[in-house]
Amino acid sequence: MGISGPYPVESVELFRHGLFAVGEVAAVIVYKSEPPVQERDKVSGLPWWALDLMDADPEARREWRTFRVKIAAAVQPVLPDPIPATSLRPVVLEGLTVNPWLPKDKETNKPIPKMEYALRATGLASVKRDAGKAA
């Protein structure tokens, strides 16, 4: 069976308890580039943007609650307004893909038997509120 990632997944399915932006969207810069050059997606050619996020799942492991996602988009994605009286900005990732990989030991360059995941998206959206529910 020839299955290879990245695997498309719906943001609301992966983050059922919600997802919140932590900080601002920033350009991803090519490591040690002088002058600074923005990194680009190898497939689409679009520039990469990075955003730190927090998973609101109360059962998520502490070390996995916050993570970074890279977004390939022609222009810098704009975060939605925060929830009134808070700094919380609920977001939905559009065009989300998950790509599993094995990290390598820095000294031996051999794979470490631990699965890690890279999340990539093509955009951000604000959370749609159900108009039929009472506030």
C-alpha positions as CSV (number, residue, x, y, z in Angstrom):
1,M,0.0,0.0,0.0
2,G,1.5,3.3,-1.1
3,I,0.2,5.9,1.3
4,S,2.2,9.0,1.9
5,G,1.5,12.4,3.5
6,P,0.7,15.1,4.0
7,Y,-2.8,14.1,5.0
8,P,-5.7,16.5,4.7
9,V,-7.9,16.9,7.8
10,E,-10.6,19.3,8.9
11,S,-9.5,21.7,11.6
12,V,-12.8,21.3,13.5
13,E,-12.4,17.5,13.5
14,L,-8.8,17.6,14.8
15,F,-9.4,20.4,17.4
16,R,-12.9,19.6,18.6
17,H,-12.6,21.8,21.8
18,G,-11.4,24.8,19.8
19,L,-8.1,26.4,18.8
20,F,-6.8,29.8,19.9
21,A,-4.1,32.0,18.4
22,V,-1.2,32.8,20.7
23,G,0.7,35.8,19.5
24,E,0.7,37.2,15.9
25,V,1.2,35.8,12.4
26,A,4.9,36.3,11.4
27,A,6.9,35.6,8.2
28,V,9.1,32.5,8.3
29,I,12.6,33.5,7.5
30,V,15.1,31.3,5.8
31,Y,17.7,30.2,8.4
32,K,20.8,32.4,8.5
33,S,19.8,34.3,5.3
34,E,21.4,37.7,5.0
35,P,19.6,39.9,4.1
36,P,16.5,38.1,5.6
37,V,14.5,36.2,2.9
38,Q,11.0,34.7,3.5
39,E,10.8,31.0,3.2
40,R,8.5,29.6,0.4
41,D,6.5,26.5,0.0
42,K,8.3,24.1,-2.4
43,V,5.0,23.0,-4.0
44,S,3.0,26.2,-4.4
45,G,5.8,28.8,-4.3
46,L,3.7,30.8,-1.8
47,P,5.4,32.5,1.2
48,W,5.3,30.8,4.6
49,W,3.8,32.4,7.6
50,A,4.0,31.0,11.2
51,L,1.5,31.2,14.0
52,D,1.6,29.7,17.5
53,L,-1.7,28.1,18.6
54,M,-3.2,26.6,21.7
55,D,-5.4,23.5,21.6
56,A,-8.3,23.9,24.1
57,D,-8.7,20.2,24.7
58,P,-8.6,19.8,28.5
59,E,-7.2,16.2,28.1
60,A,-4.3,17.2,25.7
61,R,-0.8,16.5,27.1
62,R,0.7,19.7,28.5
63,E,3.7,19.6,26.1
64,W,1.3,19.3,23.1
65,R,-1.2,22.1,24.1
66,T,0.8,24.8,22.3
67,F,2.4,24.4,18.9
68,R,3.3,26.2,15.7
69,V,1.6,25.9,12.4
70,K,3.0,27.1,9.0
71,I,0.6,28.8,6.6
72,A,1.3,29.0,2.9
73,A,-0.5,32.2,1.7
74,A,0.2,35.0,-0.8
75,V,-0.5,37.6,1.8
76,Q,-0.1,37.6,5.6
77,P,-3.1,36.0,7.2
78,V,-5.2,38.3,9.4
79,L,-6.3,37.1,12.9
80,P,-9.9,37.5,13.9
81,D,-10.9,39.9,16.6
82,P,-10.5,38.5,20.2
83,I,-13.4,37.4,22.3
84,P,-14.6,40.6,24.1
85,A,-12.7,41.3,27.4
86,T,-10.1,38.6,26.6
87,S,-7.0,38.2,24.5
88,L,-8.3,34.9,23.1
89,R,-8.7,34.7,19.4
90,P,-10.5,31.5,18.3
91,V,-9.4,30.4,14.8
92,V,-10.1,27.6,12.3
93,L,-7.3,26.5,10.0
94,E,-8.2,26.2,6.3
95,G,-6.6,23.7,4.0
96,L,-5.1,21.9,7.0
97,T,-2.7,19.0,6.4
98,V,-0.8,16.8,8.9
99,N,2.5,15.2,7.9
100,P,4.0,12.6,10.4
101,W,7.8,12.3,10.6
102,L,10.5,10.7,12.7
103,P,13.0,13.1,14.3
104,K,16.7,12.2,14.1
105,D,19.3,12.1,16.9
106,K,21.5,15.2,16.6
107,E,24.7,13.2,17.2
108,T,24.1,9.9,15.3
109,N,21.6,11.3,12.7
110,K,19.6,8.0,13.3
111,P,15.8,8.2,13.6
112,I,14.4,8.4,17.1
113,P,11.4,6.0,17.7
114,K,9.0,8.8,18.4
115,M,6.4,10.1,15.9
116,E,6.1,13.9,15.5
117,Y,3.7,15.9,13.3
118,A,4.1,18.9,11.1
119,L,0.9,21.0,10.6
120,R,0.5,23.1,7.5
121,A,-2.5,25.2,6.4
122,T,-3.5,27.6,3.5
123,G,-5.4,30.1,5.6
124,L,-7.2,31.2,8.8
125,A,-10.8,31.8,9.4
126,S,-12.8,33.0,12.4
127,V,-15.0,30.5,14.3
128,K,-18.6,30.5,13.0
129,R,-21.0,31.0,15.8
130,D,-24.3,29.1,15.7
131,A,-27.0,31.8,15.1
132,G,-29.7,29.5,16.6
133,K,-28.1,29.2,20.0
134,A,-28.8,31.7,22.7
135,A,-25.9,33.7,23.8
